[in-house]
Amino acid sequence: MFHFLKPSPDAEKLVPKDKISSTYKRRQAGVLIATCFSYLAYYIIRLIFTTEQKPVMKEYGFSIGQIGLILSTFGIGYGVAKLFMGGLADKANTKTFLAFGLYLSCFFNAILAFTKNFYAIIFLMLLISITQAMGAPACQREISLWFAKKHRGVVFAVWASAHNAGAFACVACIQIATFLFSGSLPAVFLTASVVSAVIATIMLLINSERPEAAGLPNMAVYSGHVELDENGNSTAQELSNKSFWQILVQNILCNKVVWAVTLTSMSIYIVRYGIMSWIPSYLPTKGFSVDWAKWLVGIFELSAVPGVIILGAVSDLLKGRRSLVCFICVILMIICLITYFTSNNHAVIVTVLFIMGSLIYAPLSLVGLMVNEAVPNYAVGLSTGFMGFFQYVFGETAATALIGQLVDHYGWGASSATIYVAAGIAFCLLVYLVFKERHILKMEAQINSDPAAQKAEEEATAKADKAAAEDENK
């Protein structure tokens, strides 16, 4: 790893005790702003080619099949790269890693402005997908390090909503570039890269790496709450001298909760893309106009934002019962799916889509948090990447390529059947997770009510962190 990406050692000069609270709050605000706006900028780059696919087809002479190949290259590259970038994020200076990935994305996106060669564009989109995979793991690791479990639900939900704002910002960049540069397609790519690079620079200045590198106690000590994994071990350790493969095997592949959460997430991804991707094609079969169906894609996306934040806050009020909130959402989601596929009433369908946005995106947000809370803090990035691999390589592919083939051969009934199966799998997995989560929270309550046990866990974590920090910087 490049030297500037290596994690900083624990600060030698500690923040005075009377200033710890105010310093923590100031840096938490900076971390939340930086992760939200950085992820927003990542989405500007991620969506710019997708949004401009019609002008690209017209100006470059590409067929829709070529555009589909370019976009699928990005999807597969992103899913695979996310696994490995998640592991790197755990070993890196997270705030630098986050900005560096965005700078690289901006650079490769800018090169798109200077080529019309189909194979060069595919190669550049592959590079962009790899650098884009640096964003989410870094953001989720920072949130896990800087926010206590009792506040993490709403914080994570606010961050997760940044991708919706990123979609709006992407369109805004296109409109500004089109107005200023007379519709020049290269100018659109360059404008998006410049805007995102400026955001990356500002966010790098206000972001923070990890509490102990800033002279602050780690979150377990500061909050007075020890978090546990399924085996009753503390998850507070920020760094580890374990290798990528050791963490992958010991903390991810051998972790039943991680597998259950990941497969739940993959199933809900099938529902998400199985609905969203096919709205423009499916709703005209119900009598909707093509233009109105396109607008409903936006309604489906934007309606989710307030619901996701509210349900994230509810999971905090329930003292971390993320699985329970997801379970209730999935039950209501199944009712909405049945209504969506069986009703022909336009008002009912629009209403169901509006509601279903929150019922799909809230669990997707919370499972991202659940997989992070199921592992030690030194494995948060890798857990994010592991789940992302399944979401994109299997979930999104099943919802687009598989459903497309099934509809071609068997009609839209095959689409609804696939989505019902995916929702049913999510339901069954969440039943297991609700009981598992209850058991883990009981263990946490016991250890947090025992000051001696809590202090022992904190001391063990502090020693492990110190040893790992020294090892990482040798």
Buried (B, 14 or more C-beta within 10 A) or exposed (E): EEEEBBBBBBEEEEBEEEEBEEBBEEBBEBBBBBBBBBBBBBBBBBBBBBBBBEBBBEBBEBEEEBBBBBBBBBBBBBBBBBBBBBBBBBBBBBBBBBBBBBBBBBBBBBBBBEBBEBEEBBBBBBBBBBBBBBBBBBBBBBBBBBBBBEBBBBBBBBBBBBBBBBBBBBBEBBEBBBEEBEEBBBBBBBBBBBBBBEBBEBBBEBBBBBBBBBBBBBBBBBBEBBBBBBEEBBBBBBBBBBEBEEBBEBBBEEBEBBBBBBBBBBBBBBBBBBBBBBBBBBBEEBEBEEEBBEBBBBBBBBBBBEBBBEBBBBBBEEEBBBBBBBBBBBBEBBBBBBBBBEBEEEEEBBBBBBBBBBBBBBBBBBBBBBBBBBBBBBBBBBBBBBBBBBBBBBBBBBBBEBBEEBBEEEEBEBBBBBBBEBBEBBBBBBEBBBEBBEEBBEBBEEBBEEEEEBEBBBEBBBEBBBBBBEEBEE
